[in-house]
Amino acid sequence: MPEPTEQDIRERAHRLWEQAGKPEGREDEFWQAAEQELRNEDKSNTTRTPDTL
């Protein structure tokens, strides 16, 4: 899977923000958490081969 797009990160961050009760002033925190989650999902993809590393 390629790097997460800005839209992917935005959607994940919004979901995390909603799950946390929609706290204000923590946009950067949720953005970073979403970006990290998406990157970690890619690394744990079992269909990866040496060619896709």
The first five atom37 places (N, CA, C, CB, O) and aatype in JSON, in Angstrom:
{
  "aatype": [12, 14, 6, 14, 16, 6, 5, 3, 9, 1, 6, 1, 0, 8, 1, 10, 17, 6, 5, 0, 7, 11, 14, 6, 7, 1, 6, 3, 6, 13, 17, 5, 0, 0, 6, 5, 6, 10, 1, 2, 6, 3, 11, 15, 2, 16, 16, 1, 16, 14, 3, 16, 10],
  "atom_mask": [
    [1, 1, 1, 1, 1],
    [1, 1, 1, 1, 1],
    [1, 1, 1, 1, 1],
    [1, 1, 1, 1, 1],
    [1, 1, 1, 1, 1],
    [1, 1, 1, 1, 1],
    [1, 1, 1, 1, 1],
    [1, 1, 1, 1, 1],
    [1, 1, 1, 1, 1],
    [1, 1, 1, 1, 1],
    [1, 1, 1, 1, 1],
    [1, 1, 1, 1, 1],
    [1, 1, 1, 1, 1],
    [1, 1, 1, 1, 1],
    [1, 1, 1, 1, 1],
    [1, 1, 1, 1, 1],
    [1, 1, 1, 1, 1],
    [1, 1, 1, 1, 1],
    [1, 1, 1, 1, 1],
    [1, 1, 1, 1, 1],
    [1, 1, 1, 0, 1],
    [1, 1, 1, 1, 1],
    [1, 1, 1, 1, 1],
    [1, 1, 1, 1, 1],
    [1, 1, 1, 0, 1],
    [1, 1, 1, 1, 1],
    [1, 1, 1, 1, 1],
    [1, 1, 1, 1, 1],
    [1, 1, 1, 1, 1],
    [1, 1, 1, 1, 1],
    [1, 1, 1, 1, 1],
    [1, 1, 1, 1, 1],
    [1, 1, 1, 1, 1],
    [1, 1, 1, 1, 1],
    [1, 1, 1, 1, 1],
    [1, 1, 1, 1, 1],
    [1, 1, 1, 1, 1],
    [1, 1, 1, 1, 1],
    [1, 1, 1, 1, 1],
    [1, 1, 1, 1, 1],
    [1, 1, 1, 1, 1],
    [1, 1, 1, 1, 1],
    [1, 1, 1, 1, 1],
    [1, 1, 1, 1, 1],
    [1, 1, 1, 1, 1],
    [1, 1, 1, 1, 1],
    [1, 1, 1, 1, 1],
    [1, 1, 1, 1, 1],
    [1, 1, 1, 1, 1],
    [1, 1, 1, 1, 1],
    [1, 1, 1, 1, 1],
    [1, 1, 1, 1, 1],
    [1, 1, 1, 1, 1]
  ],
  "atom_positions": [
    [[0.86, -1.19, 0.0], [0.0, 0.0, 0.0], [0.9, 1.24, 0.0], [-0.97, 0.01, 1.24], [1.86, 1.31, 0.77]],
    [[0.59, 2.2, -0.84], [1.38, 3.44, -0.87], [1.18, 4.24, 0.41], [1.01, 4.29, -2.09], [0.34, 3.91, 1.25]],
    [[1.95, 5.29, 0.54], [1.81, 6.18, 1.69], [0.35, 6.62, 1.81], [2.75, 7.41, 1.56], [-0.33, 6.8, 0.8]],
    [[-0.13, 6.79, 3.06], [-1.51, 7.26, 3.21], [-1.68, 8.66, 2.62], [-1.93, 7.25, 4.71], [-0.79, 9.51, 2.74]],
    [[-2.8, 8.87, 1.98], [-3.07, 10.18, 1.41], [-3.57, 11.13, 2.49], [-4.09, 10.08, 0.26], [-3.95, 10.7, 3.58]],
    [[-3.57, 12.4, 2.18], [-4.08, 13.39, 3.12], [-5.54, 13.09, 3.45], [-3.94, 14.82, 2.54], [-5.97, 13.26, 4.59]],
    [[-6.3, 12.66, 2.45], [-7.71, 12.34, 2.67], [-7.86, 11.13, 3.6], [-8.42, 12.06, 1.32], [-8.72, 11.13, 4.48]],
    [[-7.02, 10.1, 3.41], [-7.05, 8.94, 4.3], [-6.79, 9.36, 5.75], [-6.0, 7.89, 3.85], [-7.49, 8.94, 6.67]],
    [[-5.78, 10.18, 5.92], [-5.41, 10.64, 7.26], [-6.54, 11.48, 7.86], [-4.1, 11.45, 7.23], [-6.88, 11.32, 9.03]],
    [[-7.1, 12.37, 7.05], [-8.18, 13.24, 7.53], [-9.37, 12.41, 8.01], [-8.63, 14.21, 6.41], [-9.94, 12.68, 9.07]],
    [[-9.75, 11.4, 7.23], [-10.9, 10.57, 7.61], [-10.62, 9.78, 8.89], [-11.25, 9.6, 6.47], [-11.48, 9.68, 9.76]],
    [[-9.41, 9.22, 9.0], [-9.06, 8.46, 10.21], [-8.99, 9.38, 11.42], [-7.72, 7.72, 10.02], [-9.48, 9.03, 12.5]],
    [[-8.4, 10.56, 11.25], [-8.3, 11.51, 12.35], [-9.68, 11.93, 12.84], [-7.48, 12.74, 11.93], [-9.92, 12.06, 14.04]],
    [[-10.59, 12.15, 11.9], [-11.95, 12.54, 12.27], [-12.63, 11.43, 13.06], [-12.77, 12.88, 11.0], [-13.31, 11.69, 14.05]],
    [[-12.44, 10.2, 12.62], [-13.03, 9.06, 13.32], [-12.46, 8.95, 14.75], [-12.76, 7.75, 12.54], [-13.21, 8.74, 15.7]],
    [[-11.15, 9.11, 14.88], [-10.52, 9.05, 16.2], [-11.03, 10.17, 17.09], [-8.98, 9.11, 16.08], [-11.27, 9.97, 18.28]],
    [[-11.18, 11.36, 16.51], [-11.66, 12.53, 17.25], [-13.08, 12.28, 17.76], [-11.61, 13.8, 16.36], [-13.4, 12.59, 18.9]],
    [[-13.92, 11.72, 16.9], [-15.29, 11.41, 17.31], [-15.31, 10.37, 18.43], [-16.12, 10.9, 16.11], [-16.06, 10.51, 19.4]],
    [[-14.49, 9.34, 18.31], [-14.43, 8.29, 19.32], [-13.94, 8.83, 20.67], [-13.51, 7.16, 18.85], [-14.29, 8.29, 21.72]],
    [[-13.14, 9.89, 20.63], [-12.6, 10.47, 21.86], [-13.56, 11.49, 22.47], [-11.26, 11.14, 21.58], [-13.24, 12.11, 23.49]],
    [[-14.73, 11.67, 21.88], [-15.71, 12.6, 22.42], [-15.62, 14.0, 21.87], [0.0, 0.0, 0.0], [-16.15, 14.94, 22.46]],
    [[-14.95, 14.16, 20.73], [-14.84, 15.43, 20.01], [-14.2, 16.55, 20.85], [-16.22, 15.88, 19.56], [-14.75, 17.65, 20.94]],
    [[-13.06, 16.28, 21.47], [-12.39, 17.33, 22.25], [-11.85, 18.43, 21.34], [-11.24, 16.73, 23.09], [-11.43, 18.17, 20.22]],
    [[-11.88, 19.65, 21.83], [-11.4, 20.77, 21.04], [-9.92, 21.04, 21.3], [-12.21, 22.03, 21.35], [-9.4, 20.75, 22.38]],
    [[-9.25, 21.58, 20.29], [-7.87, 21.99, 20.42], [-6.83, 20.88, 20.36], [0.0, 0.0, 0.0], [-5.69, 21.08, 20.75]],
    [[-7.21, 19.7, 19.87], [-6.26, 18.58, 19.81], [-6.15, 18.03, 18.39], [-6.69, 17.47, 20.77], [-5.88, 16.84, 18.2]],
    [[-6.34, 18.9, 17.41], [-6.32, 18.46, 16.02], [-5.01, 17.8, 15.63], [-6.59, 19.63, 15.12], [-5.01, 16.76, 14.98]],
    [[-3.9, 18.4, 16.03], [-2.59, 17.86, 15.67], [-2.39, 16.47, 16.26], [-1.48, 18.79, 16.14], [-1.83, 15.59, 15.61]],
    [[-2.83, 16.28, 17.48], [-2.7, 14.99, 18.14], [-3.44, 13.89, 17.36], [-3.24, 15.07, 19.58], [-2.9, 12.8, 17.15]],
    [[-4.66, 14.19, 16.95], [-5.44, 13.2, 16.22], [-4.89, 12.97, 14.81], [-6.89, 13.63, 16.13], [-4.92, 11.85, 14.31]],
    [[-4.38, 14.02, 14.19], [-3.77, 13.88, 12.86], [-2.56, 12.95, 12.95], [-3.35, 15.27, 12.3], [-2.43, 12.03, 12.13]],
    [[-1.7, 13.18, 13.93], [-0.5, 12.36, 14.07], [-0.84, 10.92, 14.4], [0.41, 12.94, 15.14], [-0.22, 9.99, 13.87]],
    [[-1.83, 10.71, 15.27], [-2.25, 9.35, 15.62], [-2.8, 8.63, 14.39], [-3.31, 9.38, 16.75], [-2.5, 7.46, 14.17]],
    [[-3.61, 9.33, 13.61], [-4.19, 8.73, 12.41], [-3.1, 8.37, 11.4], [-5.21, 9.68, 11.77], [-3.12, 7.28, 10.83]],
    [[-2.17, 9.28, 11.2], [-1.08, 9.02, 10.26], [-0.26, 7.81, 10.71], [-0.18, 10.27, 10.13], [0.1, 6.96, 9.89]],
    [[0.04, 7.73, 11.99], [0.82, 6.6, 12.51], [0.06, 5.28, 12.36], [1.17, 6.84, 13.98], [0.64, 4.27, 11.96]],
    [[-1.22, 5.3, 12.67], [-2.03, 4.08, 12.53], [-2.03, 3.58, 11.08], [-3.48, 4.33, 12.99], [-1.86, 2.39, 10.82]],
    [[-2.21, 4.5, 10.16], [-2.26, 4.11, 8.75], [-0.91, 3.57, 8.28], [-2.67, 5.31, 7.88], [-0.86, 2.59, 7.53]],
    [[0.18, 4.18, 8.72], [1.51, 3.69, 8.35], [1.77, 2.32, 8.97], [2.6, 4.69, 8.81], [2.37, 1.46, 8.33]],
    [[1.32, 2.11, 10.2], [1.5, 0.81, 10.86], [0.68, -0.27, 10.18], [1.12, 0.91, 12.34], [1.13, -1.42, 10.09]],
    [[-0.5, 0.06, 9.7], [-1.32, -0.91, 8.98], [-0.57, -1.4, 7.76], [-2.67, -0.31, 8.57], [-0.59, -2.59, 7.44]],
    [[0.09, -0.5, 7.07], [0.84, -0.87, 5.87], [1.97, -1.83, 6.24], [1.41, 0.39, 5.17], [2.21, -2.81, 5.53]],
    [[2.66, -1.57, 7.33], [3.79, -2.41, 7.73], [3.35, -3.8, 8.16], [4.56, -1.75, 8.86], [4.12, -4.75, 8.06]],
    [[2.12, -3.92, 8.64], [1.66, -5.22, 9.11], [0.92, -6.0, 8.02], [0.75, -5.04, 10.3], [0.4, -7.09, 8.28]],
    [[0.89, -5.48, 6.83], [0.22, -6.14, 5.71], [0.97, -7.42, 5.37], [0.14, -5.2, 4.47], [2.13, -7.37, 4.96]],
    [[0.33, -8.56, 5.54], [0.98, -9.85, 5.33], [1.2, -10.18, 3.87], [0.17, -10.93, 5.96], [1.91, -11.13, 3.57]],
    [[0.62, -9.42, 2.96], [0.82, -9.71, 1.54], [2.05, -8.99, 0.99], [-0.42, -9.29, 0.74], [2.34, -9.1, -0.2]],
    [[2.78, -8.29, 1.82], [3.97, -7.6, 1.35], [5.06, -8.6, 1.01], [4.48, -6.61, 2.41], [5.19, -9.64, 1.65]],
    [[5.81, -8.28, 0.02], [6.94, -9.09, -0.4], [8.18, -8.22, -0.4], [6.7, -9.73, -1.8], [8.07, -7.0, -0.27]],
    [[9.37, -8.79, -0.54], [10.57, -7.95, -0.6], [10.48, -6.89, -1.69], [11.79, -8.82, -0.83], [11.09, -5.82, -1.57]],
    [[9.74, -7.18, -2.75], [9.6, -6.2, -3.83], [8.77, -4.99, -3.43], [8.98, -6.84, -5.03], [8.87, -3.94, -4.05]],
    [[7.95, -5.13, -2.39], [7.09, -4.02, -2.0], [7.59, -3.3, -0.75], [5.68, -4.51, -1.77], [6.91, -2.41, -0.24]],
    [[8.75, -3.67, -0.26], [9.28, -3.01, 0.95], [9.78, -1.63, 0.63], [10.4, -3.81, 1.56], [10.26, -0.93, 1.52]]
  ]
}
